[in-house]
């Protein structure tokens, strides 16, 4: 992988609004409204993440407001009914929380979000202590890299490494994150790998490759081929 890949630590938000397990329902709603977030981590007394309360968890109370209980108090009910009856963060939270480590790559964080269907992830250390939070919008920040910055990384980390003898022959142009590679290279077998490496550079939107192999030496014209009876070539003596 070219350069040092961006990690969650590079883009996460470090100031995080979190809840204690005993936070009450209306306090949670007010916090969500005040900070404009869709989910809040829940911490134990040591700052470890024990769950997450989302807007979906809070809306269970409305979802089941006019639904009659299906059994005696305390009996298992439909999915979500227990949360509808909850009054504290510990009652309402989804646990265990889906988290990510600070040194995870952005690609890893994006895959976790997609697989688990969440919009943000608490960032925790090896002990589970909250260090920050990363959202979908945070992961998109890498696409704000300048075209010049992306082009420089590609030239330095990929062109020099894969085409060291032909640096001047490979042109790298970047426009709005789209990379165009042009020029001629001696060994075309490494071109697919180079394109894959360019695509892996943070901030690259797409790669267009027009790299070609070396030019073929043109065949000599007929009038440049030495004749058989070249005077400079020894041969049988001719008499006039």
Buried (B, 14 or more C-beta within 10 A) or exposed (E): EBBEBBBBBBBBBEEBEBBEBEBEBEBBEEBBEEEEBEBBBBBBEEBBBBBBBBEEBBEBBEBBEEEEEEEEEEEEBEEBBBBBBBBBBBBBBBEEBBBBBBEBBBEBBBEBBEEEEBEBBBBBBEEBBBBBBBBBEBBEBBEEBEBEEBBEBBBEBBBEEBBEEBEEBBBBEBEEBBBBBBBBBEEEEBBEEBBEBBEBBBBBEEBEBEBEEEEEEEEEEEEEEEEEEEEEEEEEEEEE
